[in-house]
Amino acid sequence: MHSSIHIYDNIALSVINTDFKLQTLADDCLFTEGPVWNKQGFYLFSDIDANAVYKIEEGKAKEIFISHSGTSDPSAEGIRPDHAGSNALTYDGDGNLLICQHGNHAIAKWQAEALQPFITLYKQRPFNSPNDIVVSKNGTIYFSDPPYGLTSATLNPEKFQPIAAVYSWKNGEAKIICDKYQYPNGVCLTPGEEELYICSNKRFEDFISVYDVATLQFKKILAKENSDGIKCDPGGNVYLCNNDGVIVLNSNGKRIALIQLPTIPANICWGGKNLNDLFITARENIFLIKDLLK
């Protein structure tokens, strides 16, 4: 499918290969999200509207990896039925797959071929609809909890959390670390894990927040940008998914490139043997750019 790249700063030419080819691995999904690379040589991704996690490999058709990945009851009270599935996926340090569940208002763990409840409550109430997640090397989990999966995508403080927030979780304890967004979305760690980036895809909250990992305190605004999914490369450059495509910022928050795509990307992950392939979930499509990083 057609794609193109716009260069804002020639420094991008030392970071990414600009003569890439965009591969379409699937084009028959509903709303794809939350991809992750498995070291055994395949990708997993969520299709939120299909309430499933799929496995896909280059050159092979997608196959269901987890059914009912967000909930076994998408018609339950308080849930948007078309947004009841799973969202972001990640692996912890022990190789366990963690799953953000809209419909179950929780983080689940995939163990023994079954979904196991993992992070389920804060102050004795379910979460709203966990959206994105990242795990640090020391085991701390960070995740965002907007109301996208709730009825009308609005908070329901009588049943769930009264605010949308980003949480840290370690040793069984969840803490709110950010409440600056009505719709917190993507979260990612910098390569050295000194900082946590948080963003929103809503135009009225177009700023990338930077938090100090050691203190969990707000530090600064990295850039005035919107983003759904957000990732860093090993050099600290930042990749944002928004309506324009995949925007590449340098570590100071300056735009250096834009990868334009046929459909709007929701999230991305690095994969492949050298972790330099960019895997993109973009609405009904799954795209792959081989060897994007130099």
URJOKA-V650203 format. One record per backbone hydrogen bond with DSSP energy under -0.5 kcal/mol. NH is the residue of the N-H (numbers start at 1). CO is the residue of the C=O. If there is no record, write none. Layout:
NH CO
NH CO
This chain:
4 260
6 258
8 6
8 256
9 256
12 9
13 10
14 11
15 12
16 12
17 292
18 16
20 17
23 21
23 288
25 23
25 286
26 286
29 284
32 283
33 46
36 44
38 42
41 38
42 38
43 56
44 36
45 54
46 33
47 52
48 31
48 46
50 47
51 47
51 48
52 47
53 66
54 45
55 63
56 43
60 57
63 55
65 53
66 53
68 51
69 51
76 73
79 76
80 149
81 79
83 80
84 81
85 48
87 100
88 131
90 98
92 96
95 92
97 110
98 90
98 96
99 108
100 88
101 99
101 106
102 85
102 100
103 84
104 70
105 102
106 101
107 119
108 99
109 116
110 97
111 109
111 114
114 111
116 109
116 114
118 107
119 107
120 118
122 125
125 122
126 159
127 105
127 120
129 146
130 101
131 144
134 142
136 140
139 136
141 169
142 134
143 167
144 132
145 165
150 147
151 78
153 150
154 151
159 156
160 156
165 145
166 178
167 143
168 175
169 141
170 173
173 170
175 168
177 166
177 175
178 166
185 199
186 228
188 197
190 195
193 190
196 211
197 188
198 209
199 186
201 183
205 202
206 203
207 205
208 223
209 198
209 207
210 220
211 196
212 217
213 194
213 211
216 212
217 212
219 210
220 210
222 208
222 220
223 208
225 223
227 200
228 241
229 266
231 239
233 237
236 233
238 249
239 231
240 238
240 247
241 229
242 240
242 245
245 242
246 259
247 240
247 245
248 257
249 238
249 247
250 254
253 250
256 248
257 248
258 6
259 246
260 4
260 258
265 242
266 281
267 281
269 279
271 277
275 272
277 271
278 289
279 269
279 277
280 287
281 267
282 280
282 285
283 32
285 282
286 26
287 280
288 23
289 278
290 21
290 288
292 276
292 289
293 276
294 15
